[in-house]
Amino acid sequence: MMILVWFVACIIFAFVNKFLGDSGHALELFAVLIGIALFLINRLKKKNYTK
């Protein structure tokens, strides 16, 4: 699971860095996107697939 989180974080960082670069809002956008991604990973992990 940690490897998945690491890959997601790296991919999000690459996109934010490419689009915003040295903008002052890059860190805030990165933090928000990582929070959303971790929330979605947690929701998918806990989803019950045996219906």
N, C-alpha and C positions, 0 to 999 in steps of 0.2 A: 504494500500500500504506500509506503514512503517513497518508493521509486516512482510510482504514478504521480504523487504529489510533486516530487522534484521535477519530473518532466513537464508537468502542467505549469509549474512556476517558471521554468526556463523558457517555455514557449511564450507565456504571457509577457515575461520580461523582454524577450526579443521583439515582440510586436509593439509594446509600449515604447521601447527605446527607438525603434525604427520610425514610428509615427510622431512621437513628441520630442525625442532627442533630449536636449538640455533644458527643456521647458520646466518651469517651476511646478507644473501640475503633474509631471510624469510620476513622481513618487506616490501622490495621492491616488491617481488612477490605477497604478500598479497594486496598491494596497486594497482598493475596492474590488478590483477584478480577482485578486487572490482570495479575498473573503468570499466572493460569490462562487468561485470555483471550488473552494474547500466545502462550502455549504452543499453544493450540488453533488460532490463526490460522497459526502457523508449521507445525503439522502439516497443516492443510488446504492450505496453499500448496505443500508438498512432496509431497503425495499424488499418486501416478501414476494418472491417469484413463484411460490408454490400455491397458486389459487385453484 
